[in-house]
Every structure is written in C-alpha cells, then in structure tokens.
Amino acid sequence: MEILSLTLNTLGTILIAYTALRVHSRVSKDHKIDTAVLKEMRKEKLIGITGIIFIVIGYIIQLIILTN
C-alpha cells in the first residue's frame, strides 16, 4: 500500500509540474510579452524540468528503499 501511495503522489506532482510547463510554453508562443519575460520563462522551464527529474529520481530511490 505504501508503494501505491508513493506512486500516486509522485504521478500527481509530475502532472502538476507538467501542466505548469505546458502553460509556459503556450504563453511563450503567443509573442505578446516582452523579451525579458520570455527569458525568465525559459529559466523557469529549465528549473521545472530539473524538478521533474529530481521527483523521478526521488521516487526511484524510495522504491528501492521500500522493496529492500
């Protein structure tokens, strides 16, 4: 049951992050914002992708701990 809870929590967190990244991508394609904002959004996208990678790595580590 712990693994199911961990899996659902991880998937939910990743879906929220993915949704935020998609919104950033959509807004950046609109071109109605200035270059400073676009530059900041690119940084946020990179940070968001890094966060998702950390979530997945943390999930794998927790799975390893729970199965041992």
C-alpha positions as CSV (number, residue, x, y, z in Angstrom):
1,M,0.0,0.0,0.0
2,E,3.0,2.3,0.6
3,I,4.2,1.9,-2.9
4,L,0.7,2.7,-4.3
5,S,0.6,5.9,-2.2
6,L,4.1,6.9,-3.2
7,T,3.3,6.2,-6.9
8,L,0.1,8.2,-6.9
9,N,1.8,11.1,-5.1
10,T,4.7,11.2,-7.5
11,L,2.4,11.0,-10.6
12,G,0.3,13.8,-9.2
13,T,3.3,16.0,-8.6
14,I,4.7,15.4,-12.0
15,L,1.3,16.1,-13.7
16,I,1.1,19.5,-11.9
17,A,4.6,20.4,-12.9
18,Y,3.9,19.2,-16.5
19,T,0.8,21.4,-16.6
20,A,2.7,24.4,-15.5
21,L,5.4,23.8,-18.1
22,R,2.7,23.5,-20.8
23,V,1.2,26.8,-19.8
24,H,4.6,28.5,-20.0
25,S,5.2,27.0,-23.5
26,R,1.8,28.2,-24.7
27,V,2.3,31.7,-23.3
28,S,5.8,32.0,-24.8
29,K,4.5,31.1,-28.2
30,D,1.9,34.0,-28.0
31,H,4.7,36.6,-28.5
32,K,2.6,39.3,-26.8
33,I,5.1,39.6,-24.0
34,D,8.5,41.2,-24.0
35,T,11.8,39.5,-24.3
36,A,12.7,39.9,-20.6
37,V,9.6,37.9,-19.6
38,L,10.4,35.3,-22.3
39,K,13.9,34.9,-21.0
40,E,12.6,34.4,-17.4
41,M,10.1,31.8,-18.6
42,R,12.8,29.9,-20.3
43,K,14.7,29.8,-17.0
44,E,11.5,28.7,-15.2
45,K,11.1,25.9,-17.8
46,L,14.6,24.6,-17.2
47,I,14.0,24.7,-13.4
48,G,10.7,22.9,-13.9
49,I,12.2,20.1,-16.0
50,T,15.0,19.8,-13.4
51,G,12.4,19.5,-10.7
52,I,10.6,16.7,-12.5
53,I,13.9,14.8,-12.9
54,F,14.5,15.2,-9.2
55,I,11.0,13.9,-8.4
56,V,11.5,10.8,-10.6
57,I,15.0,10.1,-9.0
58,G,13.5,10.5,-5.5
59,Y,10.7,8.1,-6.5
60,I,13.2,5.5,-7.7
61,I,15.2,5.8,-4.5
62,Q,12.2,5.5,-2.3
63,L,11.0,2.4,-4.3
64,I,14.4,0.8,-3.8
65,I,14.3,1.5,0.0
66,L,10.7,0.2,0.3
67,T,11.4,-3.0,-1.6
68,N,14.5,-3.9,0.4
